[in-house]
């Protein structure tokens, strides 16, 4: 992993290297196989940030499953606005399906918590939440997360799908804002 990087006006330092991320994604895939291996679940990944995690997670899940995407936005720059906007909504019938929400990071929890009632209206058989990262000290809602890749402090991170004002998603490791 290289050293400090610059994105727009901010500097970031290496935080979680790609090998560590992939090991953890593989573990989550194995755990999901035990729970959902014969259920043909639907992964519902929340764009934009989760596209890299979803892509590795799908390949770590050695059982039949479907993948779909929705686009919800709550962040501007490095902070949550507290308001969730739906830019691409649910496309398919999820009635009776086991749905696994896939997030890149749960921060305040606003995005998922606000979306859950809409998802429940589609009458899925079950709803689970998988997130690569979670910031427990930032969480503002009673949100149950079934699989968490890494719990991290309440500091802004980029890479592995996560951006800072549009840039940094292509970094294969996760970087943390330099203090
Ligand atoms: P929440 O609704 O849980 O407060 O925030 C979730 C969304 O905010 C994530 O899907 C992500 O888009 C964005 N987010 C939260 N924390 C971070 C962070 O540290 N870095 C980046 N790049 N995005 C974040």
Boltz pocket constraint, residues with backbone or C-beta under 6 A from the ligand:
constraints:
  - pocket:
      binder: B
      contacts: [[A, 46], [A, 49], [A, 74], [A, 75], [A, 77], [A, 80], [A, 103], [A, 104], [A, 105], [A, 106], [A, 107], [A, 108], [A, 109], [A, 110], [A, 111], [A, 112], [A, 155], [A, 156], [A, 157], [A, 158], [A, 162], [A, 163], [A, 164]]
      max_distance: 6.0
